[in-house]
Amino acid sequence: MDANAIFGGNALRRRRLTDQAGILRHSERAQVDAAMARLSRRLPQVFVAVHTGAMDELATLRQFGFWLLNRTTFEDVPGGLTNDSGIVIIIDPESKAAGMAFGYLLDPYLEEADTFECLLRGHAHWLEQRYAEGLVKAIAHLQAILCKRSRQARRNPGFFQRKVLPPAILTDAQRQAPDPPQPAGDQAVATTEVQP
């Protein structure tokens, strides 16, 4: 089913931390904001957003995550980054499910297993309704993975470029394009769901 039919076709304006479910206290929001800011400082070409709320039965968290990345303008994204370099973590406390989606610029740096690992770090906390702790753990693990991939990309940039397009398909304009920005850490994007 079309995501626009489920969620709507209008553009949205939101902050990176959107707690529609109301599961985070003010002090917990500050903890999650601090974790997102740490990742953005370490990896300036990447941002993380968090959305909490109940999902429609027809929707999957992955589908909703991609829809958010495609339809949302995040007001507080540092440095004017586009959603192509964004990562969204979605938590549905009613169904006890979490998911992650990332922009296509992070495809070379993140794999499904990476995002699953990140969500797994927070899963036990989320089941005990300690949502902020779980989000901080997931974001910290995401940062570690991206920093590692950034170091790997500096040592072997060809490996990560080939994950985007095979060398034979590159056009002259793409060959002349500057190398992708290397954050102080790493870039990442992925989509994964974890359910009990």
N, C-alpha and C positions, 0 to 999 in steps of 0.2 A: 504494500500500500504506500502511496505517495506521502512523504513526510509533511508536505505543505497541507495536504488534506487532513492530517491528524493534528498538527500543531499550529497551522495557520501560515499564510504566506507573507505576513507583514514583517518588516524589519524591526528589530528590537534594539533598545539602548539599555545596557546593564552595567553594573559594576562587576569586577572579576569574581567577587564573592557574593553569590546570590543565595540566600537562605530562605527559600519559599516555604520550606517545611517547618521553619522555626526551631530547629534542633540545636542551634548554637547560641550560647549566652554571649553577652558583650565581650567578656574577657576571653572567651574561646575564639570569637571572631578575630580578636587581636592576635592570638597565637597563629591562626591559619594565615592571616594577612602577613605576619612576620615570616612564615615559612615560604609564602609565595614571593615576598620581597627578596629573601635570601637567594632563591633560585634565580630571580631576575637579575640580581647583582652579579651572581657568579656566571650566568649565561645570558648576557644582555640581548641576544637575538631571539630569545624564547620567553613566552609567558604562560602562566598556568591560571586557569579559572576554575571555580568550583560552583556547582549548582546542586542544591538539595530540593527535593520535592517529589510528590507522588506522580507516577507515570500512568498514562492511559493503558489499559489492558492490551490495546492494539499496537502499542509502541514498544520498541526495544530501547534499551539505554544507549546502545551504539547509534541507532538511527537518530535518537534525540540529540546525542552529542554532536553528530555531524550537522544536524539541522541548526543547532546553536552556533556552531562555528561558521556556517554559511549565512545565517540571518542576523547575527548579533554584532552590534558595535559596542565593544567594551570600553567604557568611558575612562577607566583608570589604567589602561595599558601603558606601561612605560615606553618612552622613546618612539611612539607612533608606530608600533609593530602592527602588521596585518595579522588576521586570523590564520593565515597559512602557516604561521610559526607558533600557533597557540595549541595548548593542551587543555582539554576540559575534563574535569572529574565530576561525575554525576553520582549522587547518592539518593536512592529511593528508600526512605526509612520504613515505609509501609510494607514493601515487599522484601525488605532486607537485601537489597541488591545494589551493586555499585558498578560503574562502568567508566571507561576512559576513551576519549577520542582525541585525535591530534590532526593538525593541518598537514597538507601534503609536503611541505618543505621539510618535515621531520621524518618522512618515510625512509630515507637512507639511514637514519640514525636510531630509529626505534623499531622493534619488532613486537609482534603480539605477545610473545613470551615475556618481554620486558614490562609491558604494561600490566600483564597478569601478575608478575612479581610485585610491582608497585601496589596494586590493589590488595594483594595478599598480605602485605605489610600492615595495612589498616583494617583488614577484614575482621579480625578477632576483636578489635576495639569497637568497631561499628556494631557488631552483634551485641556487645555489652552497653550500647548507647553512649560510648565515649567517642563521639564523632570527631571532635577537634584533635584528640590524640592520634586517631587513625589517619586523619588527613595530613597531619604534620609528618607522621612516619612515611606515608605514601609519597609525599612531595620530596622528602629528604632522600628516599631511595631513588626516585625519579632523577633528582639532581645528580646523585652518584653515578647512575647509569649514563646520563648525558655527558657528564664530565669525562667518564671513561671513553665514550665514543668519540668525543672531541679529540682526546689524545690519540686515539687510534686513527682518526681521520687526518691528523697532522702527519702521522708517520706513513700512512698509506692512503692518500686522498683518492687515488684511482678506484680503490675498492668501494668507497662510498658513492662516488660519482656513477659507477656502473650500475649501482642499485637503482638509480634514477632513470637513466637511459643507457642502453648499450652504446659503446663508442661508435659503432658503424652508423647509428641513426642520428647522431649529433649533426646539427647544421653548422655552417660557418659562423653564424652569429652566436650560437651556443658555445662554440669552441673559443671564441674571442671574449666571451663574458668573463668577468672577474670571478675568482674562486669564491665559493660561498663563505660568508663571514664565519670566523672561528671564534666562538664565545670563549670567555675565560674558563668555561666548563664544557658544556656539550649541548647539542640540540636534539630534541626528541619529539616524536608524535606517535601516538598509537591508540588503538581502540580495543578495549577488552571489557568483558563483563564478568562479575563474580556474583554468584548466588549461593545461598546456603544449601 
